[in-house]
């Protein structure tokens, strides 16, 4: 199943044929791939040079699909930032189950 922003956790493209996967699962997969794609595209060319067309191509979706998911490049980039921030804060938000020595 698809995963997160860039790195080793590349979101996987669904098969192009009729696959019987629910529409909400397909949309979630596309969104995750777009979030990963904008992070990768911006890492390579910078935010100012990144285009919706390049991000969509990298994610393996059409520009129309991009705009079904996001209002524009800025909203997609903010989603990538939220994803990354959530991953960074996850260890901080998880309580440490080991007692801290007091002496």
DRENLOLO-464762 format. One record per residue: x, y, z of N, C-alpha, C, CB in turn. Coordinates in steps of 0.2 Angstrom, whole numbers, padded with zeros to 4 digits, always signed. Glycine has a CB too. Layout:
BEGIN
XYZXYZXYZXYZ/...
***
This chain:
BEGIN
+0004-0006+0000+0000+0000+0000+0005+0006+0000-0005+0000+0006/+0002+0012-0002+0006+0018-0003+0008+0020+0004+0003+0023-0006/+0014+0024+0004+0016+0027+0010+0017+0034+0010+0023+0024+0012/+0023+0037+0012+0024+0044+0014+0028+0048+0009+0026+0044+0021/+0031+0053+0012+0035+0058+0008+0041+0055+0007+0035+0065+0012/+0043+0055+0001+0050+0054-0002+0054+0049+0002+0054+0060-0002/+0060+0048+0000+0065+0044+0004+0063+0036+0002+0064+0045+0011/+0064+0032+0007+0064+0025+0006+0057+0023+0005+0067+0021+0011/+0052+0027+0007+0045+0025+0008+0041+0028+0002+0042+0028+0014/+0043+0026-0004+0040+0028-0010+0033+0026-0011+0044+0026-0017/+0028+0030-0012+0021+0028-0013+0021+0024-0020+0016+0034-0013/+0017+0019-0020+0017+0014-0026+0011+0016-0030+0017+0007-0024/+0012+0016-0036+0006+0018-0041+0002+0011-0042+0009+0019-0048/-0005+0013-0042-0010+0007-0043-0010+0005-0050-0017+0009-0041/-0012-0001-0051-0012-0004-0058-0017+0001-0062-0014-0011-0058/-0015+0002-0069-0020+0006-0073-0026+0003-0075-0016+0008-0079/-0027-0003-0075-0033-0006-0077-0038-0006-0072-0032-0013-0079/-0045-0008-0073-0050-0008-0068-0048-0013-0063-0057-0010-0072/-0047-0011-0057-0044-0015-0052-0049-0017-0046-0038-0012-0049/-0055-0014-0046-0060-0015-0041-0058-0012-0034-0061-0023-0040/-0053-0008-0034-0051-0004-0028-0056+0002-0027-0044-0002-0028/-0059+0003-0021-0063+0008-0020-0061+0015-0021-0066+0008-0012/-0065+0019-0024-0063+0026-0026-0059+0030-0021-0069+0030-0029/-0061+0029-0014-0058+0033-0009-0051+0030-0008-0062+0032-0003/-0050+0024-0009-0043+0021-0008-0038+0024-0014-0043+0013-0008/-0041+0024-0020-0037+0026-0026-0036+0034-0025-0042+0026-0032/-0040+0038-0022-0039+0045-0021-0034+0046-0016-0046+0048-0019/-0034+0042-0010-0029+0042-0005-0022+0041-0008-0031+0038+0001/-0022+0035-0012-0016+0033-0015-0013+0039-0019-0017+0027-0019/-0017+0042-0023-0015+0047-0028-0012+0053-0024-0021+0050-0032/-0016+0055-0018-0014+0061-0014-0007+0059-0011-0019+0062-0009/-0006+0053-0008+0000+0052-0005+0006+0052-0010+0000+0045-0002/+0005+0050-0017+0010+0050-0022+0011+0057-0024+0008+0046-0028/+0006+0062-0024+0007+0069-0025+0011+0072-0020+0000+0072-0026/+0010+0071-0014+0013+0074-0008+0021+0072-0008+0010+0071-0001/+0022+0065-0010+0029+0063-0011+0032+0066-0017+0029+0055-0011/+0028+0067-0022+0031+0070-0028+0033+0077-0027+0026+0069-0034/+0029+0081-0024+0031+0088-0023+0037+0089-0019+0025+0092-0020/+0038+0085-0014+0044+0085-0010+0050+0083-0014+0043+0080-0004/+0049+0078-0018+0055+0076-0022+0057+0081-0027+0054+0070-0025/+0051+0084-0030+0052+0089-0036+0056+0095-0033+0046+0091-0039/+0053+0098-0027+0056+0104-0024+0063+0102-0021+0051+0106-0018/+0065+0096-0019+0071+0095-0017+0076+0095-0023+0072+0088-0014/+0074+0094-0029+0078+0094-0035+0078+0101-0038+0075+0089-0040/+0073+0104-0039+0073+0110-0043+0071+0116-0039+0068+0110-0049/+0068+0115-0033+0066+0121-0029+0059+0122-0030+0070+0127-0030/+0056+0125-0025+0048+0127-0025+0047+0131-0031+0046+0130-0018/+0050+0136-0032+0049+0141-0037+0049+0138-0044+0054+0147-0037/+0053+0134-0045+0054+0130-0052+0049+0124-0053+0061+0129-0053/+0047+0122-0047+0042+0116-0048+0036+0118-0051+0041+0113-0041/+0033+0113-0055+0027+0115-0058+0022+0109-0057+0028+0115-0066/+0016+0111-0057+0010+0106-0056+0011+0100-0061+0003+0109-0057/+0013+0102-0067+0013+0097-0072+0019+0092-0070+0015+0100-0079/+0025+0094-0068+0030+0090-0066+0029+0086-0060+0037+0094-0065/+0025+0089-0055+0023+0085-0049+0019+0080-0051+0020+0090-0044/+0014+0081-0055+0009+0076-0057+0012+0070-0061+0003+0079-0062/+0016+0072-0066+0020+0067-0070+0024+0063-0065+0025+0071-0075/+0028+0066-0060+0032+0062-0056+0027+0057-0052+0036+0067-0051/+0021+0059-0050+0017+0055-0046+0013+0050-0050+0012+0060-0042/+0013+0051-0057+0010+0046-0061+0003+0047-0062+0011+0039-0059/+0001+0054-0061-0006+0056-0062-0007+0062-0067-0009+0058-0055/-0013+0063-0069-0014+0069-0073-0014+0076-0069-0020+0068-0077/-0013+0081-0073-0014+0088-0069-0021+0088-0067-0012+0093-0074/-0026+0086-0070-0033+0086-0068-0034+0082-0061-0038+0083-0073/-0031+0077-0060-0031+0073-0054-0027+0077-0049-0027+0066-0055/-0022+0081-0050-0018+0085-0045-0023+0090-0043-0012+0089-0049/-0027+0093-0047-0032+0099-0045-0038+0096-0042-0034+0103-0051/-0040+0089-0043-0045+0086-0039-0043+0085-0031-0047+0080-0042/-0036+0085-0030-0034+0084-0024-0032+0090-0020-0027+0079-0024/-0029+0095-0024-0026+0101-0021-0029+0107-0025-0019+0101-0021/-0029+0113-0022-0031+0119-0025-0025+0121-0030-0033+0125-0020/-0019+0120-0027-0013+0122-0031-0007+0119-0028-0013+0130-0032/-0001+0122-0031+0005+0119-0029+0006+0121-0021+0011+0123-0033/+0004+0127-0019+0005+0129-0012+0002+0124-0007+0003+0136-0011/-0004+0122-0009-0008+0118-0004-0005+0111-0004-0015+0117-0007/-0002+0109-0010+0001+0102-0010+0007+0102-0006+0002+0100-0017/+0011+0108-0007+0017+0108-0003+0016+0109+0005+0021+0115-0005/+0011+0112+0007+0009+0112+0014+0007+0106+0016+0003+0117+0015/+0004+0102+0012+0002+0095+0014+0009+0091+0015-0002+0091+0009/+0013+0092+0011+0020+0088+0012+0023+0090+0018+0024+0090+0006/+0023+0097+0020+0026+0099+0026+0022+0096+0032+0026+0107+0026/+0016+0096+0032+0012+0093+0037+0014+0086+0038+0004+0094+0036/+0015+0082+0033+0017+0075+0033+0023+0074+0037+0017+0072+0026/+0028+0078+0034+0035+0078+0037+0035+0080+0044+0040+0083+0033/+0031+0085+0046+0031+0087+0053+0028+0082+0057+0027+0094+0054/+0023+0079+0055+0020+0073+0059+0025+0068+0060+0014+0071+0055/+0029+0066+0055+0034+0061+0056+0039+0063+0060+0037+0059+0049/+0041+0069+0060+0046+0072+0065+0044+0072+0072+0049+0078+0063/+0038+0074+0073+0035+0074+0080+0033+0068+0083+0029+0079+0080/+0032+0063+0079+0029+0056+0081+0033+0054+0087+0029+0051+0076/+0040+0054+0087+0044+0051+0093+0043+0056+0099+0051+0051+0091/+0042+0062+0098+0041+0067+0103+0035+0066+0107+0042+0074+0101/+0029+0064+0103+0023+0064+0105+0021+0057+0108+0018+0065+0100/+0026+0052+0107+0025+0045+0110+0028+0045+0117+0028+0040+0105/+0024+0043+0122+0027+0043+0128+0033+0038+0129+0022+0042+0134/+0038+0040+0133+0043+0035+0134+0041+0030+0139+0050+0039+0136/+0041+0024+0138+0039+0019+0142+0044+0017+0147+0036+0013+0138/+0050+0019+0146+0055+0017+0151+0056+0023+0157+0062+0017+0147/+0056+0020+0163+0056+0025+0169+0063+0029+0168+0055+0022+0175/+0063+0035+0170+0069+0039+0171+0072+0038+0178+0068+0047+0169/+0078+0036+0178+0082+0035+0185+0081+0042+0188+0089+0033+0184/+0080+0042+0195+0079+0048+0199+0085+0049+0203+0073+0048+0203/+0090+0044+0204+0096+0045+0208+0102+0046+0204+0097+0040+0213/
***
